[in-house]
Amino acid sequence: MADLLSATDIQNRLGNLSGWSQEGKTIVCVRKFKGFVEAVEFVNRLVEPAEAANHHPDLEISYNKVTVRLSTHDAGGLTEKDFNLAEQISNL
């Protein structure tokens, strides 16, 4: 099981991630697109990095908006896995 990050580590890592914020035991990013098709295309691009990391985000699609939530559920909070995948998502 992955080790939980300290509050200081979380804030330091968030400082390097544009557009992400902490909500409880998760980090969250909201991306807006031209329309529904573009939002779904973005979600489809998440599949490969999430599968490769064996770490799957919680996703919400609302027309042209995608909300991505990351947390390491089996660890009970935020770990390096969350921030590593967030960095990959940010680069999509």
Backbone as a chain_set.jsonl record, in Angstrom:
{"seq": "MADLLSATDIQNRLGNLSGWSQEGKTIVCVRKFKGFVEAVEFVNRLVEPAEAANHHPDLEISYNKVTVRLSTHDAGGLTEKDFNLAEQISNL", "coords": {"N": [[0.846, -1.189, 0.0], [0.461, 2.254, -0.7], [2.146, 5.07, 0.792], [0.632, 7.616, 2.745], [0.63, 11.091, 2.015], [1.97, 13.915, 3.757], [0.341, 16.891, 5.058], [1.871, 19.118, 4.414], [3.487, 18.114, 2.336], [1.478, 17.628, 0.453], [0.531, 20.251, -0.071], [2.866, 21.363, -1.141], [3.191, 19.806, -3.458], [0.808, 20.439, -4.803], [1.327, 23.061, -5.423], [2.848, 22.857, -7.663], [1.134, 22.078, -9.602], [-0.906, 23.284, -11.904], [-4.235, 24.399, -11.827], [-5.304, 22.433, -10.196], [-6.828, 21.48, -7.103], [-7.206, 20.895, -3.567], [-9.661, 18.87, -2.096], [-10.78, 17.807, 0.703], [-9.857, 14.52, 1.081], [-9.009, 14.297, -1.506], [-7.651, 15.309, -4.717], [-8.577, 17.732, -7.103], [-9.55, 18.604, -10.404], [-10.991, 20.712, -12.79], [-11.944, 20.737, -16.078], [-12.808, 22.571, -18.945], [-14.448, 22.414, -22.103], [-15.036, 22.879, -25.662], [-17.409, 21.549, -26.35], [-19.601, 18.707, -25.784], [-18.556, 16.464, -27.186], [-15.794, 17.006, -27.321], [-15.216, 16.986, -24.596], [-15.675, 14.289, -23.945], [-13.742, 13.138, -25.578], [-11.43, 14.019, -24.256], [-11.702, 12.602, -21.837], [-11.429, 10.01, -22.861], [-8.732, 10.106, -23.551], [-7.602, 9.914, -21.081], [-7.64, 7.28, -20.375], [-5.447, 5.552, -21.143], [-3.065, 6.532, -19.636], [-4.1, 6.203, -17.022], [-4.681, 3.463, -16.876], [-2.095, 2.429, -17.296], [-0.863, 3.282, -14.97], [-2.308, 1.877, -13.199], [-4.241, 3.177, -11.71], [-7.096, 4.823, -11.093], [-9.072, 7.576, -11.908], [-11.862, 9.328, -10.399], [-14.528, 10.38, -12.296], [-16.519, 13.002, -13.677], [-18.799, 13.968, -16.098], [-20.236, 16.729, -17.515], [-21.898, 17.911, -19.905], [-19.93, 20.057, -21.401], [-17.938, 20.016, -19.556], [-15.481, 18.496, -17.546], [-14.88, 16.891, -14.577], [-12.249, 15.856, -12.643], [-11.27, 13.661, -10.176], [-8.883, 12.636, -7.852], [-7.676, 10.167, -5.664], [-6.066, 7.958, -3.447], [-7.676, 5.344, -2.787], [-7.382, 2.865, -1.38], [-5.382, 3.521, 0.385], [-6.498, 5.473, 1.834], [-6.407, 8.216, 1.33], [-4.353, 10.873, 0.028], [-1.609, 10.147, -2.076], [1.677, 9.67, -3.568], [0.995, 8.474, -5.97], [-1.352, 9.738, -6.781], [-0.552, 12.362, -7.389], [1.361, 11.894, -9.351], [-0.22, 10.843, -11.434], [-1.927, 13.02, -11.779], [-0.145, 14.918, -12.815], [0.365, 13.764, -15.319], [-2.201, 13.89, -16.439], [-2.538, 16.629, -16.513], [-0.841, 17.277, -18.555], [-2.125, 16.441, -20.826]], "CA": [[0.0, 0.0, 0.0], [1.217, 3.505, -0.797], [2.169, 5.904, 1.994], [-0.073, 8.891, 2.666], [1.454, 12.292, 2.049], [1.668, 14.873, 4.82], [-0.331, 18.104, 4.586], [2.905, 19.959, 3.808], [3.828, 17.521, 1.045], [0.338, 17.854, -0.449], [0.53, 21.653, -0.495], [4.029, 21.554, -2.015], [2.906, 19.174, -4.752], [-0.245, 21.226, -5.455], [1.948, 24.28, -5.926], [3.441, 22.556, -8.966], [0.07, 21.603, -10.492], [-1.85, 24.339, -12.252], [-5.629, 24.008, -12.032], [-5.717, 21.394, -9.247], [-7.021, 21.922, -5.729], [-7.509, 19.816, -2.635], [-10.993, 18.802, -1.488], [-10.715, 16.69, 1.647], [-8.825, 13.517, 0.799], [-8.861, 14.194, -2.954], [-7.278, 16.488, -5.495], [-9.625, 17.916, -8.107], [-9.314, 19.498, -11.534], [-12.15, 20.863, -13.679], [-11.547, 21.182, -17.413], [-13.943, 22.933, -19.799], [-14.183, 22.2, -23.512], [-15.978, 23.502, -26.587], [-18.688, 20.854, -26.299], [-19.655, 17.36, -25.215], [-17.65, 15.56, -27.907], [-14.431, 17.301, -26.879], [-15.101, 16.536, -23.204], [-15.55, 12.832, -23.974], [-12.429, 12.836, -26.151], [-10.469, 14.211, -23.168], [-11.835, 11.441, -20.942], [-10.838, 8.862, -23.555], [-7.269, 10.218, -23.483], [-7.195, 9.569, -19.71], [-7.667, 5.827, -20.186], [-4.122, 4.933, -21.232], [-2.212, 6.774, -18.469], [-4.709, 5.636, -15.816], [-4.461, 2.011, -16.927], [-0.664, 2.177, -17.132], [-0.541, 3.514, -13.562], [-3.249, 1.098, -12.386], [-4.793, 4.168, -10.785], [-8.225, 5.297, -11.889], [-9.734, 8.749, -11.336], [-13.317, 9.466, -10.4], [-14.809, 11.346, -13.352], [-17.877, 13.493, -13.919], [-18.933, 14.713, -17.345], [-21.452, 17.527, -17.577], [-21.854, 18.524, -21.23], [-18.59, 20.43, -21.86], [-17.088, 20.126, -18.376], [-15.043, 17.23, -16.96], [-14.286, 17.002, -13.25], [-11.378, 14.723, -12.36], [-10.912, 13.552, -8.764], [-7.908, 11.593, -7.572], [-7.385, 9.782, -4.286], [-5.673, 6.552, -3.363], [-8.721, 4.851, -1.895], [-6.931, 1.81, -0.469], [-4.524, 4.131, 1.399], [-7.332, 6.377, 2.623], [-6.091, 9.628, 1.118], [-3.489, 11.262, -1.079], [-0.27, 9.558, -2.139], [2.436, 10.038, -4.765], [0.274, 7.975, -7.147], [-2.329, 10.746, -7.196], [0.138, 13.494, -8.002], [1.987, 11.423, -10.596], [-1.257, 10.775, -12.472], [-2.39, 14.393, -12.021], [0.819, 15.535, -13.728], [0.119, 13.233, -16.664], [-3.476, 14.437, -16.907], [-2.317, 18.046, -16.81], [-0.109, 17.375, -19.816], [-2.952, 16.0, -21.965]], "C": [[0.888, 1.248, 0.0], [1.109, 4.304, 0.497], [1.412, 7.205, 1.757], [0.917, 10.038, 2.737], [1.035, 13.174, 3.215], [0.969, 16.085, 4.214], [0.666, 19.03, 3.897], [3.29, 19.429, 2.436], [2.723, 17.763, 0.023], [0.348, 19.284, -0.969], [1.704, 21.948, -1.425], [3.766, 20.986, -3.407], [1.833, 19.95, -5.512], [0.318, 22.506, -6.06], [2.566, 24.096, -7.301], [2.41, 22.097, -9.984], [-0.938, 22.722, -10.739], [-3.249, 23.755, -12.444], [-6.136, 22.927, -11.102], [-5.867, 22.008, -7.863], [-7.336, 20.708, -4.859], [-8.937, 19.976, -2.127], [-10.985, 17.583, -0.578], [-9.552, 15.779, 1.323], [-8.636, 13.297, -0.698], [-8.197, 15.448, -3.507], [-8.205, 16.519, -6.703], [-9.178, 18.909, -9.168], [-10.591, 19.527, -12.375], [-11.646, 21.432, -14.994], [-12.812, 21.466, -18.218], [-13.516, 22.867, -21.25], [-15.244, 22.884, -24.354], [-17.359, 22.867, -26.482], [-18.535, 19.465, -25.711], [-18.645, 16.418, -25.867], [-16.211, 15.767, -27.439], [-14.199, 16.852, -25.44], [-14.907, 15.021, -23.15], [-14.212, 12.414, -24.571], [-11.33, 12.992, -25.097], [-10.51, 13.02, -22.21], [-11.208, 10.208, -21.586], [-9.311, 8.904, -23.513], [-6.738, 9.891, -22.087], [-7.016, 8.067, -19.519], [-6.263, 5.237, -20.155], [-3.236, 5.248, -20.021], [-2.785, 6.191, -17.172], [-4.498, 4.13, -15.753], [-2.997, 1.679, -16.676], [-0.245, 2.326, -15.671], [-1.345, 2.61, -12.637], [-3.847, 1.971, -11.288], [-5.871, 4.928, -11.542], [-8.949, 6.452, -11.209], [-11.249, 8.572, -11.287], [-13.609, 10.609, -11.371], [-16.28, 11.731, -13.373], [-17.842, 14.264, -15.229], [-20.279, 15.424, -17.309], [-21.351, 18.41, -18.817], [-20.416, 18.836, -21.643], [-17.575, 20.517, -20.712], [-16.768, 18.734, -17.843], [-14.392, 17.544, -15.622], [-13.531, 15.706, -12.974], [-11.028, 14.772, -10.88], [-9.965, 12.379, -8.574], [-7.727, 11.413, -6.073], [-6.967, 8.322, -4.326], [-6.58, 5.91, -2.319], [-8.223, 3.799, -0.912], [-5.974, 2.331, 0.603], [-5.309, 5.097, 2.278], [-7.002, 7.849, 2.458], [-5.154, 9.825, -0.053], [-2.086, 10.689, -0.952], [0.435, 10.082, -3.391], [1.704, 9.601, -6.033], [-0.689, 9.038, -7.681], [-1.652, 11.897, -7.935], [0.844, 13.101, -9.287], [0.967, 11.373, -11.719], [-1.799, 12.168, -12.788], [-1.446, 15.119, -12.976], [0.599, 15.049, -15.158], [-1.154, 13.793, -17.25], [-3.305, 15.898, -17.295], [-1.614, 18.251, -18.141], [-0.906, 16.915, -21.029], [-3.482, 17.189, -22.734]], "O": [[1.942, 1.271, 0.636], [0.106, 4.225, 1.207], [1.536, 7.82, 0.698], [1.925, 9.958, 3.44], [-0.131, 13.176, 3.61], [1.001, 16.282, 2.999], [0.33, 19.661, 2.894], [3.407, 20.197, 1.481], [3.0, 18.066, -1.138], [0.193, 19.511, -2.169], [1.557, 22.698, -2.39], [4.086, 21.619, -4.413], [1.929, 20.106, -6.729], [-0.164, 22.976, -7.091], [2.784, 25.069, -8.023], [2.766, 21.761, -11.114], [-1.731, 23.054, -9.858], [-3.426, 22.748, -13.131], [-7.297, 22.532, -11.204], [-5.139, 22.929, -7.492], [-7.687, 19.639, -5.359], [-9.365, 21.075, -1.774], [-11.164, 16.456, -1.039], [-8.4, 16.211, 1.295], [-8.161, 12.242, -1.119], [-8.179, 16.499, -2.867], [-8.571, 15.481, -7.253], [-8.524, 19.911, -8.878], [-11.194, 18.486, -12.636], [-11.001, 22.48, -15.023], [-13.77, 20.694, -18.177], [-12.387, 23.212, -21.599], [-16.229, 23.404, -23.83], [-18.37, 23.569, -26.521], [-17.474, 19.099, -25.206], [-17.96, 15.663, -25.177], [-15.493, 14.798, -27.19], [-13.109, 16.391, -25.1], [-14.07, 14.527, -22.394], [-13.611, 11.44, -24.119], [-10.401, 12.186, -25.05], [-9.467, 12.494, -21.821], [-10.523, 9.441, -20.908], [-8.664, 7.859, -23.448], [-5.548, 9.618, -21.928], [-6.317, 7.634, -18.603], [-5.927, 4.496, -19.232], [-2.695, 4.32, -19.421], [-2.029, 5.733, -16.316], [-4.173, 3.587, -14.697], [-2.689, 0.751, -15.927], [0.618, 1.594, -15.187], [-1.099, 2.574, -11.431], [-3.947, 1.578, -10.126], [-5.58, 5.603, -12.529], [-9.391, 6.325, -10.067], [-11.83, 7.779, -12.029], [-13.008, 11.679, -11.277], [-17.163, 10.91, -13.125], [-16.97, 15.106, -15.444], [-21.321, 14.804, -17.1], [-20.792, 19.506, -18.778], [-19.74, 17.963, -22.187], [-16.476, 21.041, -20.893], [-17.657, 17.895, -17.701], [-13.471, 18.357, -15.54], [-14.088, 14.611, -13.058], [-10.549, 15.79, -10.382], [-10.207, 11.278, -9.067], [-7.636, 12.382, -5.319], [-7.461, 7.546, -5.144], [-6.287, 5.932, -1.124], [-8.594, 3.828, 0.261], [-5.769, 1.669, 1.621], [-4.838, 5.493, 3.344], [-7.284, 8.649, 3.349], [-5.157, 9.046, -1.006], [-1.463, 10.732, 0.108], [-0.142, 10.839, -4.172], [1.781, 10.28, -7.057], [-0.821, 9.211, -8.893], [-2.128, 12.344, -8.978], [0.917, 13.901, -10.22], [1.25, 11.81, -12.835], [-2.098, 12.465, -13.945], [-1.899, 15.856, -13.852], [0.645, 15.841, -16.099], [-1.195, 14.137, -18.431], [-3.864, 16.35, -18.294], [-1.779, 19.29, -18.781], [-0.41, 16.992, -22.153], [-4.196, 17.017, -23.722]]}, "num_chains": 1, "name": "protein.A"}
